[in-house]
Amino acid sequence: MAVQPNFQRKNVYKDFDLSLTRNPLTNDIGTKTDAAAINQSVKNIILTNFYERPFQPNFGSNISGLLFEPADAITIADMRQVIYTCLANYEPRVQVKAVVIRDLIEQNSYHIEIQYDLKDVEKEDSTSLVLERLR
């Protein structure tokens, strides 16, 4: 009977770094692991517009369309619902706990903080991003 070694994986999730920075040791594209990889994925899903991905017209969120709506509580509630929906549909590794949106009127932008639980790692994490109106 063969004895199988019992080991645990060091990194549960691994993805390449979208900033395409170079790893100084291997001269290869840098990688992100675990929480950093999921943070990158969450930001990508939120910032991807509908019809931006070929053959997946419903992928992402159309949150950029809400940036030019009046800055009021209804728009913030719509943005929060869009974020909950797109992460529930396209990011199965997280369970969203809270989405905090602050309207920064002077900068014509919104500060968004998303708090979530990582399902497989059993850890809490959060990510934040700033959405700006550029037109």
N, C-alpha and C positions, 0 to 999 in steps of 0.2 A: 504494500500500500504506500502510495506516494504522500509525502507530507507537503502540504501547501503552506507557503509562508503567509502569515497574517500581517498585513501592513495597511496603513492608511495613506490615502493620497495627500500630498502636501498642499496642493491647490485644487479646489473643487472646480472653479471656473477660470478659464484663461482665454484671453482675446488679444489681438494685436492693437497697439496704440494708434489711434486715428490721427494723431499729430505727426505720425511717421518719423518720429525721432529715432536715431540710430543707437543701438546698444553698443557702448564703448568696448565691451569685451569680445562680442561675437561679430560686430559690424553688420548685424541683421536688424530688422525692424524691431523696435521695443515692444514689450508685451505688458499687459495689465492682467492682474489676477484677482480673483474673488470679488471683494467689494468694489474695487476700482473698475473692474470690468463691467459690473452691473451698473455702477453709476454712469459709465460711458454709454451703455445701452439705453438706460432710462432717458438720458439727454437726447440721444439720437432719435428715439421713438417720438418724443415730444416735439422736437424741432423738424421732423419730417412732415411735409405737407402731403395732402391727398394727391394722387396721380403723379407723385414724384418718383416712385419706384416702378420700374417697368414690370408689367404683368401682375402687379399688386396695387390696384388703384385705391383700395381702402386702408392701406397700411399707414400708420402714423396718426397724427392729429392735425386738424386744420386750425391750430391755435393762432397762427399768424393772421388769419382772417378776423380774429377777434381784437387784434391790436388797434384797429382803426374804428372800433365801436366807441360810443361814449364811455368815459371812465367813470363807471358807477358800480353799485353793488350787484346789479343784474349781470353785467359783463364779467365781474369777478366770479360770480356763481357759475356762469356758463364756462369760464376757463377751468374752474375747479372740476366741473363735471366732465369736461373733455379730457382732462388729465387722468381722472379716475378710470374713465372708460377705455382710453387707449392703452393704459398700463395693464388693466385687467384683461384686455384682449390679446396683447402682444408681448407681455413680459410675465411669463408664468413663474419666474423665480422670486418674485416679490409680492408681498401683501401690503398695499398702501394703507397706512394708518391715518395720515393727515396731509393735507395740502394747504399751505399758508401762502396767501398771495397779498402782497402789499403794493399799492399803487404809488409810484414815485412820479407825481405830476410834474415836478420841476424838470426832471430828466426825460420826460415822455417815455416812461418805461414801467415795467412791472417786475418786482422781485418775487420769485417763486421758490419756495422751499418745500420739498417733498420728503416726508418721513415714512419709512417703510421697514418691514421685517423681511430679512432674507430667509426664504423657506428652508432650503437645504442646510445652510450654515447655522441657522438659529441665532441670528444676530440682528440687532437693530442698526439702521444706518439712515443717512439722509443725504440729499443732494440739493444744491440750489443753483439757479440760473437766473439771468436777467434777460427779459425780452424787451427790445427797444423798437419804437416806431421810427423808421428811417426815412419814410417818404416825405 
